[in-house]
Amino acid sequence: MKPLGKADVGCSALLLVAITYPLWSHLLNVWLIHRAEREADGQVKALAAGDRGALEVLRELGGHATRVIRERMDPTKEPDPRVREAAAEALGWVPGSFLFAPLEVALHDTDPGVRKAAASTVGLIGRRQDWGDEAVQALLQRLDPRVEPEEPVRRMAAYSLGQLGSPEASPALVVLAMNVTEPEPLRIQACDALAALRDPRTVRALVALVIAGGEVAHHAGRALALTTGGGEGRAGHGEGEAEAEAWESWWEVHGSGYPPQILFEGQ
């Protein structure tokens, strides 16, 4: 048998590389993904321990982090609520498109910190993800005291409803802002969310809140200014009774141009 020459050996080596390249390429890719996911897992746990710099690392990992984050949000796979809370927050920092389902689960978590983090993330990326009515309805549930007993979660839900920008949230936010039995910080957050929505249907209620006075009135006045385009110079002129009188006078002149106040239960 004729011994192989250098050319034959070279050809054989190239042939072997060509045959095995897809396999080695696949194995390398699997290893890289596994390494990135391990890194993501460590960063989620670091975030849970208080390392805010972990968010930037997770952002850089991008899509490689999403599967790990979703798993760490799942209470059937992650028993530590601090880690689930961190994962719910981290999802808002990772680029890409996601299904709403993992956040919907997190919004029903037994731990209020997880629910608050999930509500925050929905407000942060909901518009970009185009979750639409699904996200609005989920946050409206968290706004309802019969469903959500924790005030910080309800405040975050109100804030995020403003961030989503859907006028569908206006009725519930009006009810919350006008309910004097609710905690003042929650009513103030509802006014701030209405300021973000700028729904003309809320003007009548906001005028009533300004006239009623108090700290809530100040935030209602800001919402009025943004919704009406400044109230033709009335917004921000004076404080307390002076501001209330200014808006009341403005309403007597311009009120007929606005749609009827949103009706709500008990009205």
N, C-alpha and C positions, 0 to 999 in steps of 0.2 A: 504493500500500500504506500502510495506516494505521500511523504510528509507534507503537512500544510505549510505553505509559505506565509510570509508576513501579510501579504494582501488577503489571503484566505482567512487568516486569523482576524484581521481587521474587519472583513466583511461579516464574519460570524458574530463578532462582538457588536457590530452595528445592528445586525439582525436581532440579536438577543435584546438589545436595548429597545429596539422598535417594538418587539413583541411584549416586553414587560413594562414599557413606559406607562401605559394606562393604569396598570396595577399600582406601580410606585407613586404615580401622580395622585391616584385615589387615596392611597394610604397616607400620603403627605397631607392631603387636604383634610382627611379625617382627624389627623393628629393636630393640625393647626386649629380646627374648629373645637376640638376637645380642650386644647390649651386655652383658647379664648373663653370658652364657657367656664372653665375652672377659675379663670381670672375674674370673670363676671360674678361668679358665685361668691368669691372672696370679697369683691368690692361691695356687693349688696350687704354682706354681713358686716363689713367695715362701716358702711353707712348706718346700719342699725346700731353700731357701737358709738356713733357720733362723728365719724370722719366725713365731713361735707365734701372734701376733695374727691371722694369716691364717685360723686355724680359726674364729674368731668371725665374720669376714666371710663365710666359706663357709656357716656356719650361717644367717646372715641371708639369703643368696642362696637358700637352700632348694633346692627342686626344680630351679631353673634351673641349679644346679651339678652335678646328678647325671650328666648325659650327659657333660660334660667330664671329671668325675672318673673315670667308667668308662673313657673313652678313654685317660686318662693312666695307668690301671692296666694297660693292654693292652701287653705287650712288643712286639707287632707294629706298634704305632703310636707308642710312646714308648721310645726307646732308653736314656734316662738312668735308671738304677735309683733314683737319689735322688728323682726326680720320681714314679716308680711307687710308691716307699715312701710319699711324702707323700700321694699320692692314696689309697692303701690306708688310711692313717690318717684322712684327711679324710672318707671315706665314713661313718665312725662318728659324725661330727658333724652330718651333714646330715639334717634330718627327712624322713620319708617312708618308703615301703615299697620294698624292693629285692629283686631276685632274688639268689640265692646265687651264681650262676654266676661273676660277675666276681671275687668273693673266692676262689672255688675255684681259679680260674686263678692268682690272686696267691699262693695257698698253695703252688703248684707253680713259682713263679718261680725263675729261676736265682740270684737274689740273696737271701742270707739276711735282709737288712734288710727286703726286701719281704715275705718270708714271715712274719717276726716281726710286722710291722705288720698284715698281714692276719689273723693269729691273734688279735692284740689286738682288732681291730675285730669279729671274730666273737664274742668273749666280751662285748664292750661292748654290742652291739645284737642278738645272736642271739635272746634271749628276746623282745624287742620285735618282731622280724621273724618269729618263729614258724617258724624254719628247721628246728627239731626234729632228727630223727635225721641228716639230711643234714649239718648243721654238726658234730654230735658225731663222726660217722665221719671227717670231714675232719680234725678236730683230733686224733683218735686216731692217724691216720696220721702226723701231725707229731710225735707223742709217741714213735713207734717209731724206735729208733736205726738200724734197717736202712733206713729211709726218709729220716729227717732226721738228718744228721750234726752239725748245729750245736746246741750246748747252749742258747744263748739262745733259739733258736726253740722248742726242746722245753720250756724253762721257761715261755715264754709260752703254749704250747699247754696245759700243765698248769693254769696259772692260769685260762685261759679256759674250760677244761672245768669248773672249779669254778664259774665265773660262770654257765655255762649251766644248772647245777643238775640234770643228768640222771644218775641212778644207773647208767645204762649205762656211764658212764666209770669207775665204782668199781674193777672188776677191774684195768684197766690201771694205774690210779693206785696201787693196793695193790702190784702187782708192782714198780712203779718205786720206791715208798717203801721196800720191803723189800730191794731189790737193793743190797748193800753195794759192788758194783763200780761203781755209778753215782756221778757227782760229788755231793758232799753238798748243794750248793745246789739241785740238781735234785730230790733226795730230799725236802728240806725243802719245796720248792714243791708236791710231790705231797701231802705231809701237809697243807699249808695248803688245797689244793684239796679234800681229803677232809673237812676241817673245814667247808668251805662246803657240801658235799653232805650231810653228816650221815646217812650210810647205815648203818643198824645192822648190816649184814653185814660192815662193816669193823672192828668193835669188837675182835674177837679179834686181828687183825693189828696194830691200834694198841696194844693192851696189850703185845704182844710187842715192838714197837718201843720203847715206854717202858721196859720191863724191860732191853732191850739197852743203854740209856744213850746218852750223846753228845748233840750238838746236835739231831740228828734227833728224839731222844726228847722234847725239850722241845716241839717242834711237834706231835709225835704226841699228847702229853698234852693240848695245847690242842684238838686234833681230838676226842679222847676226851671232854673236858669238854663240848664243844658237842653231840656225838652222843648222849651219855648223859644230858644235862641236868645235868652237873656231877658225875656219879658219886657222888651223894648226899653231897656235901661233901668228897670225896677230891681232886677236881681242884684244882690250884694250891696244895696244902699241901706245902711243902717243895720241895727241888730235888734233882736227881740221884738218888742211891740212895734218899733218903727218899720222893721222889715215886714211884719205881719200886715200892718196897715198899707204898706206899699203894694204888697201882692193882692190884698183885698180890693184895693182901688183898681189895680190892673185887671183883676178878674171881672169887675163890674163892667169894664169897657170891652174886654176881649173874650170873656168866657163863652159867649154864644157861638164863637167860632170853633170851639172844641167839641169833640164827640162826647156823648153821655158817659158819665163815670162808669167804670167797670162794676157790674153787679156781682155781689158775692153772697154766700150763704148768710142768712139772717138779715139781709138788707130789704 
